[in-house]
Amino acid sequence: MRTLRRLVLGSCALAIAFVTVIASVVTWTWSSADVSTVGTTEFTRPLNIPPLADSSIDADGTRVFSLDMRTGTTEFEAGEATETWGFNGSYLGPTLRANRGEKVRVRVRNELPEASTTCR
């Protein structure tokens, strides 16, 4: 009985060591993989930075932005119009800029053909 018990414990220890070695090799391979695309990917389109949104300051000093959710069309490829949704325009939305520590309120009006929401 003692021999069987030692054999089972030894087998379990060997199995645990084997699994640990395999997991370590997989983790090392994954974490050291070269995923950089610097110099290998050609970027042909410039990054479009949305324009700054207009804002106002309330009597209590809060900066207020007004955003309208609306439909539109955008040409991502020349001559190919795509239906899009955006804020204050047909695609994406304006850049909201405020000072650090400033109170901000964003008023959103939904002009889309269905219910929608935004996260803060």
PECORMO-V783784 format. One record per pair of residues at least 24 apart in sequence whose C-alpha atoms are under 10 Angstrom apart, sorted by the first residue. I is the first residue (numbers start at 0). J is the second residue. D is the distance in whole Angstrom. If there is no record, write none. Layout:
BEGIN
i->(I I)
j->(J J)
d->(D D)
END
This chain:
BEGIN
i->(48 48 48 49 49 49 49 49 49 50 50 50 50 51 51 51 51 51 52 52 52 52 52 52 53 53 53 53 54 54 54 54 54 54 55 56 56 56 57 57 59 60 60 60 61 61 61 61 62 62 62 62 62 62 62 62 63 63 63 63 63 63 63 64 64 64 64 64 64 64 65 65 65 65 65 66 66 66 66 66 66 66 67 67 67 67 67 67 67 68 68 68 68 68 68 68 68 68 68 69 69 69 69 69 70 70 70 71 84 84 85 86)
j->(92 93 94 90 91 92 93 94 95 92 93 94 95 92 93 94 95 96 87 92 93 94 95 96 93 94 95 96 95 96 97 103 104 105 104 102 103 104 103 104 102 101 102 103 101 102 103 104 96 97 98 101 102 103 104 105 95 97 102 103 104 105 106 95 96 103 104 105 106 107 104 105 106 107 108 92 93 105 106 107 108 109 92 106 107 108 109 110 111 92 107 108 109 110 111 112 115 116 117 108 109 110 111 112 110 111 112 111 110 111 111 110)
d->(10 9 8 9 8 7 5 6 9 8 5 6 9 9 5 5 6 7 9 8 5 6 6 8 9 9 8 9 8 9 9 10 10 9 10 10 9 10 10 10 9 8 7 9 7 5 5 7 10 7 9 7 6 5 6 8 10 10 9 6 5 6 7 8 10 8 6 5 6 8 9 6 5 6 8 8 9 7 6 5 6 9 9 8 6 5 6 7 9 9 7 6 5 5 6 10 9 10 10 9 7 5 5 8 8 6 8 10 10 8 9 10)
END
